[in-house]
């Protein structure tokens, strides 16, 4: 892998009109403006069964697990926007992490998370903007060897925060979200120089 920032960006949601998909795409702009190579993925395009060790033992890893692992291995940064479901993160996000954390013969444990740097954000219609879920995402990622930067943003009142073109109505907040992508890019570049 080159020293240049290569970032994979995604939201922990499969909903077509997800606020978190819109939010992470704004951060992608900031990362690209700062010189990063960014790959945006939609978890809807990588459906996975619920993680089950009996399934894994009898059928191995689903094809989408290998595809996602390969994508993660090609990148050194993660831009993640995580929706908050019942004061935590989404099931689809947790299931993805659970599958990707499974060992594969010939690879070190947690091979697609080791030495990654991440920035987190959330968007929610509620008054806390998904903040409670971000705390838990940060804890899980840190436990699987991802360095999570302290910078994060939780966007409140997300149902009325976006224009029709998916930009944020609040120009300062829009710039702050772009700044998360820039910060991640700059941090990766400093670590790799």
N, C-alpha and C positions, 0 to 999 in steps of 0.2 A: 504494500500500500504506500502511496506517495505521502509526502509530508503535508500536502495541501489538505485543507479542511474538506472532508467529504461527509455530508450530513444526510441521514435518512430522517424524513419528517412524516409524522402521522398523528391522527387523533384516535383516541380510544373509543371510537363510536363507529357504528355502521350506518347510522341514519343519513339518508341522502342530503338533507338540508341541515346537517349538524352545525351548531354554533362553533364547536371545537374544530371541525374541519376548516371552517372559515378563518378561525383565529390562527391556526397553525400555518395556513397559507400566507397570512400577513407576515409572520415571523420568517417564513421562507424567503420573502422579498428582501428582508434585511440581511439574511445570510448570503443570498446571491449578490446583493449590492456590495457586500464586504469581500467578495471573491470566492465564496465557497461553491463547491459543486454539490447540488442538492437533489436528492431523489425523494419525491413525495409519493407515498403509498396510501392506499385506502384499504383498511382491514376487511372491508366488504369483498375485496378481490381475492382474499386469501382465507376462505372459510375453513374452519377447523372443528373437528368434533370436540366435545368436552374432554379435557384431559382425563385419562383413565389408564392406570398401569396395566390392567388386564388387556385393554385394547392395544396398548403399546407392545406388550409381550406377544400377543397373538398376531398383530398386523404390522408392527413396526411404526415408524413415523409417517404420518400422512405426507404426501408430496408437497403440500404447501408449507410444511414445517421446514423441509430442506430448502425450498425456494426462499423463505424468509431468513433462514440461517445464513444462506449464501449472501443475501442482500446486506444483512447486518455485518457480516465479515468484511464486506467491501467498503464499509463506512467507519469513520472514527468519531462521529458525533450523532446525537439524537435530539431532535426537536419534537417534543411530545405535548400535545394538548389533551388533557384528560377530563372527560365529563365527570360530574359527581352524581352518583346514584345512591340515595339513602345514606348520605354522609361518608361515602367511600368511593372507590373507582369502579369502573364498569366491569361486568363479567367478561366481555369480549377482550378487554385489555388484559385482565388477569389470566385468562385462558391462553392468550398469545404468549405472555411471559412464561407461563408454566410449560408450554410445549417447547419454546425456544431454549429454556434452561435445561432441558433433558440432555444427558450425555449421548454422544455419538462416538462409536468406535473409531479410534485413530485421531480424535480431536481432544484437546484438554477440556475439562469441565467448564461450563459457562463460556465456551469459546467465543460466542458472538456478543458477549457483554464486557469481557475483560478489557480494561483500558479505554472504554468509551467515555465520552464526556456528554452530559445531557443538560438541557434546559427545559423547565416545565412551565406550563401555563394551563389555564382552565377558563371555561366560559359557562356561566349558568344563569338561568332566569332569576335565581335567588339573590338574596342580599349579601351573601358571602362569596359568590362567584366561583364556587367549587374549591375553596380554600381547604376545607376539611379533607377532601379527597387527595389534594396535592401532598399533604403531610404524609399520607400513607404511601403514595406512589414514590415519594422521595426515600422513604424507609426501605421499601422493597428493592428499588434500584440500587441503593447503597449496599444492601445485603448481597446482591449478585454482582458486585465489583464494578458498578458504574459510578463514576464521579459526577455528582449532580451539583451544578453551580447554585450558589445561593439566590441568584436573581430569578424571580418568578413573578408572574402576574395572574391574578384571579379577576376576570372580567364579570362584574355584576350586571344584572338586568339585561342579559344577553338577548332576550327576545325583542328588545327595542334598540339595541346598540348598533346594528348594522344597517347600512344603506342597501338599496336593491342590488348594487354591484359588489356586495360583500365587503366593502371597505367599512371602517368604523366611522360613525357619525362624529365622534370625538377625535379630532385630528391629533391632539396630543397623545391620547391613548393609542391611536394607530401607530404613531412614531415610537411609542414605548414598546409596543409589541414587535415592531421591526427591529428595535434595539436588542431584543432578546436573541434574534437570529444573528445580529452583528456581534454581540458579546460572545456567543458560542463559537462563531468563526474565529474571532480574534484569540480566544483562549486556546483553541485547538492549534492554531498557527504558532502561538507562543510556546506551547508544550512541545511541538514538533520541530522547533527551530534549533 
